[in-house]
């Protein structure tokens, strides 16, 4: 597993903890749930994603909510919400990462950490968002 994949998983876990239990960001950045100390580069990438996502949370949540059909934002599972939030941040602000990479990584994390069909939900939202972001 590459360092960026590890960073994305750490970011997903941190955003999940932040959303589900209001865990302080300083505590999140120590990644206390990790079995062993993650590589520094993975931690740095995770911190970039988490801090950027939290700093832009209102815009990110609005983007996600705008693409929900017959679904309330608050009903999105914590895991799916964390995956969507970090992916939207990357799509909007980390332009050096190709959208397909962001989406593929999101789908792999959804398959590993979320519900059985969550990856389909995540894929639908992110595909719609990419089309909108690329038009801007």
C-alpha positions in Angstrom: 0.0 0.0 0.0 1.4 3.4 -1.0 2.0 6.3 1.4 -0.8 8.4 -0.1 -3.3 5.5 0.3 -2.2 5.2 4.0 -2.6 9.0 4.3 -6.1 8.9 2.9 -7.1 6.1 5.3 -5.7 8.0 8.2 -7.6 11.1 7.0 -10.8 9.1 6.6 -10.4 7.7 10.1 -9.7 11.2 11.6 -12.6 12.8 9.8 -14.9 10.0 11.0 -13.7 10.5 14.6 -14.1 14.3 14.3 -17.6 14.0 13.0 -18.8 11.2 15.2 -17.4 12.3 18.5 -16.1 15.9 18.1 -12.6 14.7 18.8 -10.2 17.7 19.0 -8.1 18.1 15.9 -4.8 18.2 17.9 -5.6 14.7 19.2 -6.7 13.5 15.7 -3.3 14.5 14.3 -1.6 12.1 16.7 -3.5 9.2 15.0 -4.0 7.4 18.4 -6.0 4.6 16.8 -3.1 3.5 14.5 -1.6 0.1 15.5 1.9 1.3 14.9 3.3 4.7 14.1 2.4 5.5 10.4 5.1 6.8 8.1 5.7 10.6 8.4 4.8 11.2 4.7 1.4 9.4 5.2 0.8 11.5 8.3 1.6 14.7 6.6 -0.7 13.9 3.7 -3.5 13.0 6.1 -3.0 16.2 8.1 -3.2 18.2 4.9 -6.5 16.5 3.9 -8.0 16.7 7.4 -7.1 20.4 8.1 -8.2 21.5 4.6 -11.5 19.6 4.8 -12.3 21.0 8.2 -11.3 24.6 7.2 -13.6 24.3 4.2 -16.3 22.1 5.7 -19.3 24.4 5.0 -18.5 24.7 1.3 -17.7 21.0 1.0 -20.9 20.0 2.8 -22.9 22.4 0.6 -21.4 20.8 -2.5 -22.3 17.3 -1.3 -25.8 18.3 -0.2 -26.4 19.9 -3.7 -25.9 16.5 -5.3 -28.1 14.4 -3.0 -31.3 13.3 -4.7 -34.1 12.5 -2.3 -31.7 12.1 0.5 -31.0 14.3 3.6 -27.4 15.2 4.3 -27.7 14.2 8.0 -28.8 10.7 7.0 -25.5 10.0 5.3 -23.6 7.4 7.3 -20.5 8.8 9.2 -18.1 6.7 7.1 -19.6 7.7 3.8 -19.7 11.4 4.9 -16.0 11.2 5.9 -15.1 9.7 2.5 -17.1 12.2 0.6 -15.8 15.2 2.5 -12.1 14.3 2.1 -12.7 13.4 -1.6 -14.5 16.7 -2.3 -11.7 18.6 -0.6 -9.2 16.9 -2.8 -11.2 17.5 -6.0 -11.7 21.2 -5.1 -8.3 22.1 -3.7 -5.7 19.6 -4.6 -5.7 20.1 -8.3 -2.4 18.1 -8.8 -4.3 14.9 -8.0 -6.3 13.6 -11.0 -10.0 13.3 -10.3 -10.0 9.6 -11.3 -7.4 8.9 -8.6 -9.4 10.7 -6.0 -12.6 8.7 -6.9 -10.8 5.4 -7.2 -9.2 5.8 -3.8 -12.6 6.9 -2.3 -14.2 3.7 -3.7 -11.5 1.5 -2.3 -11.9 3.0 1.2 -15.7 2.8 1.0 -15.4 -0.9 0.0 -13.0 -1.6 2.9 -14.6 0.5 5.7 -18.2 1.2 4.9 -21.4 -0.6 4.0 -21.8 -3.2 1.3 -23.1 -0.8 -1.4 -21.7 2.4 0.0 -19.1 2.6 -2.8 -22.0 3.0 -5.3 -23.5 5.9 -3.4 -20.0 7.5 -3.0 -19.3 7.0 -6.7 -22.5 8.6 -7.8 -22.0 11.7 -5.8 -18.3 12.1 -6.7 -19.0 11.6 -10.4 -21.6 14.3 -10.4 -19.3 16.6 -8.5 -16.4 16.1 -10.9 -18.6 17.1 -13.8 -19.6 20.3 -12.0 -16.1 21.2 -10.8 -14.7 20.7 -14.3 -17.2 23.1 -15.7 -16.1 25.9 -13.4 
